[in-house]
């Protein structure tokens, strides 16, 4: 009979690993089902093998069959493969029911802490890797580095040339770089809601127009523009005040 407390600890551990550690950083929701399904499946199979009379050779053979299955649905990054192994390890630790009982929770917690610390390291947060195909061959490495930094907006740390095609004038490189911090002077939300105004936004009046011809709602814009059809801003302001006084009287 498997220890239900260890099973509960494994379920809590895989939820913390997937939602609190993986999804918080990588935001790939379809991988949550894969990690949780792998963990629960390994836990169930290991628990059955540990409490039955089936030999260890059969169990190792089953895991060998599982290890040769390739996931062809989408390409996986190296950190996602690491989370696959972590989910598998959590299921194995809980399914084998080690004695004493506190070994399983201890190693599960240690595995989650290690994944959290390594994947959330601020020193490596800005590092990126891309495979770039250029439409020009750069035989000089400084020129190649300068071109890649201009394209990627970062500081190149290492460049590995994978292919150089002189016939089609193409070059494929593997780039490891650091993203440069961007400095913004205006909040993106403010920029989207408050577009910049220019003098072109001010109302345009003819040369013979008067201040009274400008609607009340548009007079501040006309004054900010500094001129209105040949009349100076001071003259417009004076005419505006005279019109307001005439209206009040």
C-alpha positions as CSV (number, residue, x, y, z in Angstrom):
1,X,0.0,0.0,0.0
2,X,1.6,3.3,-1.1
3,X,2.0,6.0,1.5
4,X,-0.7,8.6,0.7
5,X,1.2,11.4,2.4
6,X,4.1,10.9,-0.1
7,X,1.7,10.9,-3.0
8,X,0.1,14.1,-1.7
9,X,3.6,15.7,-1.3
10,X,4.4,14.7,-4.9
11,X,1.2,16.3,-6.2
12,X,1.9,19.6,-4.4
13,X,5.5,19.5,-5.6
14,X,4.6,19.1,-9.3
15,X,2.1,21.9,-9.0
16,X,4.6,24.2,-7.4
17,X,7.2,23.3,-10.0
18,X,4.9,23.8,-13.0
19,X,2.8,26.8,-12.0
20,X,5.1,28.7,-9.5
21,X,8.5,28.1,-11.1
22,X,8.1,27.2,-14.8
23,X,5.0,29.1,-15.9
24,X,5.9,32.2,-14.0
25,X,9.0,32.6,-16.1
26,X,8.4,30.8,-19.5
27,X,4.6,31.4,-19.9
28,X,4.0,28.3,-22.1
29,X,0.7,26.9,-20.9
30,X,0.6,23.8,-23.1
31,X,3.6,22.4,-21.3
32,X,1.8,22.3,-17.9
33,X,-0.3,19.4,-18.9
34,X,2.8,17.6,-20.3
35,X,4.7,18.0,-17.1
36,X,1.9,17.1,-14.7
37,X,0.8,14.2,-16.9
38,X,4.4,12.8,-17.0
39,X,4.8,13.2,-13.2
40,X,1.5,11.5,-12.3
41,X,2.0,8.7,-14.9
42,X,5.5,7.9,-13.6
43,X,4.2,8.1,-10.0
44,X,1.4,5.6,-10.8
45,X,3.6,3.1,-12.7
46,X,6.4,3.2,-10.1
47,X,4.0,2.7,-7.2
48,X,2.5,-0.3,-8.9
49,X,5.9,-1.8,-9.7
50,X,7.1,-1.1,-6.1
51,X,4.1,-3.0,-4.5
52,X,3.9,-5.9,-7.0
53,X,6.0,-9.0,-7.6
54,X,7.0,-7.8,-11.1
55,X,10.8,-7.9,-11.5
56,X,12.9,-4.9,-11.7
57,X,14.0,-5.9,-15.2
58,X,10.5,-5.4,-16.6
59,X,10.2,-2.0,-15.0
60,X,13.6,-0.9,-16.4
61,X,12.5,-2.1,-19.8
62,X,9.3,-0.1,-19.6
63,X,11.2,3.1,-18.8
64,X,13.6,2.2,-21.6
65,X,10.7,2.2,-24.0
66,X,9.4,5.5,-22.7
67,X,12.9,7.0,-23.1
68,X,13.0,6.4,-26.9
69,X,9.7,8.2,-27.6
70,X,10.3,11.5,-29.3
71,X,7.9,14.4,-28.9
72,X,7.3,15.6,-32.5
73,X,4.5,18.1,-31.8
74,X,6.8,21.1,-31.3
75,X,10.5,21.9,-30.7
76,X,11.5,22.0,-27.0
77,X,14.1,24.3,-25.6
78,X,16.8,22.9,-23.3
79,X,15.2,24.4,-20.2
80,X,12.0,22.7,-21.0
81,X,13.8,19.4,-21.3
82,X,15.3,20.1,-17.9
83,X,11.7,20.5,-16.5
84,X,10.8,17.2,-18.1
85,X,13.6,15.5,-16.2
86,X,12.6,17.3,-13.0
87,X,8.9,16.1,-13.4
88,X,10.2,12.6,-14.0
89,X,12.4,12.6,-11.0
90,X,9.7,13.8,-8.7
91,X,7.4,11.0,-9.8
92,X,10.2,8.4,-9.3
93,X,11.1,9.7,-5.9
94,X,7.5,9.6,-4.7
95,X,6.6,6.3,-6.4
96,X,9.6,4.3,-5.0
97,X,8.4,5.1,-1.4
98,X,11.8,5.4,0.2
99,X,12.3,4.6,3.8
100,X,12.3,6.6,6.1
101,X,9.3,8.5,4.7
102,X,10.8,12.0,5.0
103,X,13.4,11.3,2.3
104,X,10.8,11.8,-0.5
105,X,9.6,15.3,0.7
106,X,13.2,16.4,1.4
107,X,14.6,15.5,-2.0
108,X,11.4,16.8,-3.8
109,X,11.8,20.2,-2.1
110,X,15.5,20.3,-2.8
111,X,14.9,19.6,-6.5
112,X,12.3,22.5,-6.7
113,X,14.6,24.9,-4.9
114,X,17.5,24.1,-7.3
115,X,15.3,24.6,-10.4
116,X,14.0,27.9,-9.0
117,X,17.5,29.2,-8.2
118,X,19.1,28.2,-11.5
119,X,16.3,29.3,-13.7
120,X,15.8,32.6,-12.0
121,X,19.4,33.6,-11.8
122,X,19.5,37.4,-12.6
123,X,23.0,37.1,-14.0
124,X,21.8,34.9,-16.9
125,X,18.3,36.5,-17.4
126,X,19.5,38.8,-20.2
127,X,21.3,36.2,-22.2
128,X,19.8,35.0,-25.5
129,X,20.6,32.6,-28.3
130,X,19.5,32.7,-31.9
131,X,20.4,31.1,-35.2
132,X,20.5,33.9,-37.7
133,X,20.7,33.6,-41.5
134,X,22.3,36.7,-43.1
135,X,21.9,37.7,-46.7
136,X,25.6,38.7,-46.9
137,X,28.8,36.8,-46.2
138,X,31.0,38.5,-43.7
139,X,34.5,37.0,-43.8
140,X,35.7,39.5,-41.1
141,X,34.5,38.6,-37.6
142,X,34.4,42.2,-36.3
143,X,32.2,43.2,-39.2
144,X,30.0,40.1,-38.5
145,X,29.8,41.0,-34.8
146,X,28.9,44.6,-35.5
147,X,26.1,43.6,-38.0
148,X,24.6,41.1,-35.5
149,X,24.6,43.6,-32.7
150,X,22.8,46.1,-35.0
151,X,20.2,43.5,-35.9
152,X,19.6,42.0,-32.5
153,X,20.0,45.1,-30.3
154,X,22.4,43.4,-27.9
155,X,26.0,42.7,-27.1
156,X,27.3,39.6,-28.8
157,X,29.3,37.3,-26.6
158,X,30.0,34.5,-29.0
159,X,29.4,33.8,-32.7
160,X,29.6,30.3,-34.3
161,X,29.5,30.2,-38.1
162,X,27.4,27.2,-39.1
163,X,27.3,27.6,-42.8
164,X,28.7,29.9,-45.5
165,X,27.2,29.8,-48.9
166,X,29.2,31.9,-51.4
167,X,27.0,30.9,-54.4
168,X,23.8,32.3,-52.8
169,X,25.7,34.8,-50.7
170,X,24.2,33.5,-47.4
171,X,25.7,32.9,-44.0
172,X,24.1,31.1,-41.1
173,X,25.5,31.8,-37.6
174,X,24.7,30.7,-34.0
175,X,24.7,33.9,-31.8
176,X,24.9,34.1,-28.0
177,X,24.3,37.7,-26.9
178,X,23.1,39.9,-24.0
179,X,20.1,42.1,-24.5
180,X,20.8,45.8,-23.9
181,X,18.6,47.5,-21.3
182,X,16.2,50.0,-23.0
183,X,15.6,53.4,-21.6
184,X,12.1,54.8,-22.2
185,X,11.2,58.4,-21.4
186,X,7.4,57.8,-21.6
187,X,5.3,55.0,-20.3
188,X,3.9,52.8,-23.0
189,X,0.4,53.1,-21.6
190,X,0.7,56.9,-21.6
191,X,2.1,57.0,-25.1
192,X,-0.8,54.9,-26.4
193,X,-3.5,57.0,-24.7
194,X,-1.9,60.5,-25.0
195,X,-0.4,61.0,-28.5
196,X,2.0,63.8,-29.0
197,X,0.5,67.1,-30.2
198,X,2.1,69.3,-32.8
199,X,1.4,72.6,-34.4
200,X,-0.4,70.8,-37.1
201,X,-3.1,69.8,-34.6
202,X,-4.0,73.5,-34.0
203,X,-6.9,75.0,-36.0
204,X,-5.9,76.7,-39.2
205,X,-7.5,80.1,-39.9
206,X,-7.4,82.4,-42.9
207,X,-5.6,85.7,-43.0
208,X,-8.8,87.6,-42.4
209,X,-10.1,85.5,-39.6
210,X,-10.8,87.0,-36.1
211,X,-10.5,85.4,-32.7
212,X,-14.2,85.3,-32.4
213,X,-14.3,82.9,-35.4
214,X,-12.4,80.3,-33.3
215,X,-14.7,78.0,-31.3
216,X,-14.3,78.1,-27.5
217,X,-13.0,74.6,-27.3
218,X,-10.3,75.2,-29.9
219,X,-9.0,78.5,-28.6
220,X,-6.4,77.0,-26.2
221,X,-5.0,74.9,-29.1
222,X,-4.8,78.0,-31.3
223,X,-3.0,79.9,-28.5
224,X,-0.5,77.0,-28.0
225,X,0.3,77.0,-31.7
226,X,1.8,80.5,-31.4
227,X,0.3,81.9,-34.6
228,X,-3.0,81.7,-36.5
229,X,-3.0,82.7,-40.2
230,X,-0.6,85.6,-39.9
231,X,-1.9,87.1,-36.7
232,X,0.5,86.9,-33.7
233,X,-0.4,85.1,-30.5
234,X,-0.6,88.4,-28.5
235,X,-3.1,89.9,-31.0
236,X,-5.2,86.8,-30.9
237,X,-5.2,86.8,-27.1
238,X,-6.2,90.4,-27.0
239,X,-9.0,89.9,-29.5
240,X,-10.1,86.9,-27.6
241,X,-10.4,88.9,-24.3
242,X,-12.3,91.7,-26.1
243,X,-14.8,89.2,-27.5
244,X,-15.3,87.6,-24.1
245,X,-15.9,91.0,-22.5
246,X,-18.4,91.9,-25.2
247,X,-20.3,88.6,-24.7
248,X,-20.5,89.1,-20.9
249,X,-21.8,92.7,-21.3
